[in-house]
Amino acid sequence: MVEENVVAGGGSNKDIEENKAIAAIGYLGILCLIPLLAKKDSPYAQYHGKQGLLLLIVWVIAGFVIWFPIIGWIIGVLLTVLFVIGIINALSGKMKPLPVIGKWAENWKI
């Protein structure tokens, strides 16, 4: 029998290895629904799906500000950096919240 190690955040090593790709898809806009709906039994996929959903919501809200010169561009660049950080964390097997906004998603019951 294969021994599973539980890692911080509630996921196991097996869960993380099996769901890295699905977790990374969770950061691709509306595709955040894939891990949220298809992998309800995976704490790892759910974690990154929630982070991706939060990032999508922030992108939509920021979409109104991005059209303003300078401040909008800065916000756009910062959100793009969060997007890249999220995908890197998901593919690296890390359950780290996104900087600045990530803590909000941790308590969501979806």
N, C-alpha and C positions, 0 to 999 in steps of 0.2 A: 504494500500500500504506500502511495506517495504521500509524504508528509507536507502539509501546507503551512507556511509561515504567515501569520497575520502581520501586516505592516501597518504603520500609522495611518489612520483614516478609515480603517475597517476592511480594506482590500487584502487579498492574499496574493502571494507571488504568482500562483496559477491564474487567478483572476486578472492580474495586471498583464501577464504575458499573453493571455487569450484575447484581451480587449483593448490593446494599445491602439490598433488601427481605428476601431469604432470610437474610442475616446478622442482621437485626433480629429475625426470627422465632425465631432461635436462642436468644433470651433469654426466650421464652415457655414456661417449664416444659419438659415432655416434648417439645415441638416443637423442642427443640435437636437432636433426631435428624434433622430435615429437612435442614439444611445438612450435617450430618456424613455422611449416607448419600446424599443426592441430588446434592451438589456436591463430590465427592471431588477434582475437578480444579481447584477454586478455593481457593487459599491464603487468600483473604479470608473466604469463607464458612466454611471449616474453622476458622480462627482464632476467629471469633465463635461458632461452634458449640461449640468446646471451652470457651470462656469461659462460655457459657450452661449447658453440662453441669456445670461446676464450681459455678456459682451454684445450680443445681438441687440438687446434692448437699449443698451448705451449707444450703440452705433445708430440706431433709429432716432433716438433723441438728439444725438449730436449731429445728425444729418441736417438739421435746421441751422446749425451754427457753422458747419463746415464751409458754407458759401461765403462767409465773411473773411476778407483777407487777413492774413497773419494769424489771428487767434484761431480761426477755423482750421487753417493748415496745421497749426501746432497740435490741436486736438486730433485731427486726422492722423498725424504721424504717431502720436501717443497711443491711439487705439490700434494702429497697425502693429506697433511694438507689443502691445498686450496680446494681440492675435498670434504673433510669432512666439511669444513666451508660452502661451497656452499650448500650442501645437508641440513645441519642444518638450514641455513638461509631460504631456500625454504620451509622446513617443519614448520618453526617457523613463517612464514608469514612476513618475513623481506625482504625488497628490498635494501640490503646493497651490495656495490661492493666488490668483492674479494680483499683482500690485495694485493698490488703491481701491479697486472695486471687488476683489475676490471674496472678501470676508462676508459680503452681503448674501452670496449664493449658498454659503455653507449651511445655513439654517432653513433653507427652503424645503418644504415637504411636497415633493412632486411624485 
